[in-house]
Amino acid sequence: MLTQISHRPPASAVEQTCLRDERIRQAATAALRMTGYRSVAELECEVVDGMVVLSGVVTTFYMKQLAQAAVLRLDLVRCVEISIEVRQP
């Protein structure tokens, strides 16, 4: 009896980068949620080639710094661009 093994061709560099960026985005989004602050959890998170871009609005500079620190802790993150506006309620 023969067993057929299907081999998936190796992913291209572009596919690997896209998959890595998606994993980073998911991890960054989870890290933002784990801060416990709603406005931080609701920030937009985009990833391009390992660079995370955070955007949105928070109510304090502390929350802005907290968001940056939460994402910078992640292993695959190369850098973080902060486009977060602080708007007092």
C-alpha positions in Angstrom: 0.0 0.0 0.0 1.4 3.4 -1.0 0.9 6.5 1.0 0.7 9.6 -0.9 2.3 12.6 0.7 1.4 16.0 -0.7 4.1 18.6 -0.5 3.2 22.2 -0.3 5.6 24.4 -2.2 7.6 26.8 0.0 6.0 30.1 0.5 7.5 33.0 -1.3 9.3 35.7 0.6 6.3 38.0 0.0 3.9 35.4 1.4 6.1 34.8 4.4 6.3 38.6 5.1 2.5 38.9 4.9 2.1 36.0 7.3 4.6 37.4 9.7 3.0 40.8 9.6 -0.4 39.3 10.2 0.9 37.4 13.3 2.5 40.7 14.5 -0.8 42.5 14.0 -2.8 39.9 15.9 -0.2 39.9 18.8 -0.2 43.7 18.9 -4.0 43.9 19.0 -4.0 41.3 21.8 -1.3 43.3 23.7 -3.4 46.5 23.4 -6.5 44.7 24.7 -4.6 43.3 27.7 -3.8 46.8 28.9 -7.3 47.0 30.3 -8.0 50.4 28.9 -10.8 50.6 26.4 -9.4 53.5 24.4 -6.0 51.7 24.1 -7.8 48.5 23.0 -9.7 50.3 20.3 -6.5 51.8 18.6 -6.0 50.9 15.0 -3.0 48.7 14.3 -1.3 48.2 10.9 1.9 46.3 10.2 4.1 46.7 7.2 7.3 44.7 7.0 7.5 44.4 10.8 6.9 48.1 11.4 3.7 48.6 13.6 1.7 51.8 13.0 -0.7 52.7 15.9 -3.4 55.3 15.3 -6.4 56.6 17.0 -7.4 58.6 20.1 -6.7 58.1 23.8 -7.5 60.4 26.7 -4.1 60.7 28.4 -0.4 60.7 27.5 0.0 57.8 29.9 -2.3 55.6 27.7 -0.4 56.7 24.6 2.9 55.6 26.2 1.3 52.4 27.5 0.2 51.4 24.0 3.7 52.0 22.6 5.3 50.0 25.4 2.8 47.1 25.0 3.6 46.7 21.3 7.4 47.2 21.6 7.6 44.2 23.9 6.7 41.9 21.1 9.5 39.9 19.6 9.1 40.4 15.9 8.3 44.1 16.0 11.1 46.2 14.3 9.8 49.6 15.3 6.6 51.4 16.2 5.2 54.5 14.6 2.8 56.4 16.9 0.0 58.4 15.2 -2.1 58.5 18.4 -3.9 61.7 19.3 -4.4 62.6 23.0 -7.8 64.2 23.4 -9.0 65.2 26.9 -12.7 64.1 27.5 
